[in-house]
Structures are given as C-alpha cells and as structure tokens.
Amino acid sequence: MERPPRPTVVVVEDEAIIARDLQRTLTRAGYRVPGTAATADDALALVETHAPDLVFVDIVLRGERDGLWLGRVLREEHSVALLYLTSHADRRTVEQARQTRPNGYLVKPFTAEGVFAAAEAALANYAEEQRALDFAAVAEAAAGGPGGMPASALRRVEDHVAKHFDEALSLADLAAVAGMSPFHFAHCFKATVGLAPYQYVVQQRIEEAKRLLRHTDWLVSDVAAAVGYESQGHFTTLFKREVGVPPGRYRRLQ
C-alpha cells in the first residue's frame, strides 16, 4: 500500500535562525518543507510554486507587507491552511489575526512538540472548514441555488482574465465580474471548470506566455510582465512547473 503524500509546508519567517530551526523541526516530523521566505512577496512566490498544504506565517515581516496582509491574501486567494507564528500574543494582535480567520496560532518560543501539535491542529481545522464549505455548497445546490457557473457569468470571467493578464486578479475581483459572492463563485467555478479560480488564472497566463514566446521576439522579462509577473525568476519557476521546460528553452524548441 502506498503511503499518503507528506503534507507540504512553507515557512515565512524573517529571522534566519528561527526559519532554519522550523524547517528542520518540520522535516523531522515528517513534513515536506520546500523552502522558507523572509518577506510576503517571496512567500507568495513559494506558495504559487509549491502549492503547500500549510503555511507558517510570522506576523512581523521585513518589507512593507506584514504577515497579517499575507494571511489575508492566503485565505482569500489560495487553498491553504494558515498558521500564525509570533512572539506577540497581546489582545490587539490576536484580534487582528483573528479577523483573517487563521487555522492556528503558535506563540514563540516554541518546542518541537508544540510545532508538530500546532501544524496537525491547523491542518485538521482547515480540512474541517473545507468539508463544511463543501456541504454548504451541496446543500445550496440541492435547494435550487447555484451549483455550477451560469454560462454567461463564466464567459465574462474568461474574457476578463484574457484582457487583464498583466493585472492583479483576485478572487474578489473575479467574483464581482461574475456577479456572485466570493464564496459562491469559488465553489461554482471549480465545479464547472475543474480548477480553483487561482489555478485557472495561472494556467491562462502560462498559455498566453507560450503564445508570446512563439510569436514574438520579446525578452523573457517582457513576456513575464505582459502576463502579470513582476519577477522574471518567479515567472520562470511557474512556467517550468506548468510546461516542463524554462521559457527560453520552450522558445528554442518551437
């Protein structure tokens, strides 16, 4: 019998020593930890590249965007469990964190046992949350609510994505285009298309990038920007994951 795949965890922590300790602790506990990030932007690149099951997020991060901002983005736009890691446990911080609906909260200093327990609890909480959402969607469909995407709404979303590759395309934005709430849109879209909205956007961006690489002589950095990626490195990593080869080699093979 095959073993179930190990959960993948990304660690977002701007103190290098703590990040390494967490990575080592989680790896020893049986998790797969493909990398760590010190900023919110680097964290999103890791999440998009590795599609983790769980993200440990320190509330205080380097740069303009803190862990709470990152937490909101992860909860609104990505299918991933969120666990906050912080040395701040005052009421104000906890309340701000609570508003982003995390699946767990781990206060520093921590032990290996505490890390494992927090990770398992966060994954279990997230799984239960997803079961509840799926049940609600099924119940709504049985009651005559939207089970799949109306064809007209789906066309509007597809057209919007195609015309705005170079812009941020959040779940809330796409739901507004469809004329639905983010909750209903996410479930109806996946039921109809077979992909989460975020996965669909990545797929369409990569398809457009392939077209540009075949039919223009643009630099790879220009192609990356044209399909919504500020970082050429991030774009290259995603392109290779989706296509199997980096963009430059893909162009040479055409």
Secondary structure, 3 states (H helix, E strand, C coil): CCCCCCCEEEEECCCHHHHHHHHHHHHHCCCECCCEECEHHHHHHHHHHHCCCEEEEECCCECCCCHHHHHHHHHHHCCCEEEEEECCCCHHHHHHHHCCCCCEEEECCCCHHHHHHHHHHHHHHHHHHHHHHHHHHHHHHHCCCCCCCCHHHHHHHHHHHHHCCCCCCCHHHHHHHHCCCHHHHHHHHHHHHCCCHHHHHHHHHHHHHHHHHHHCCCCHHHHHHHCCCCCHHHHHHHHHHHHCCCHHHHHHHC
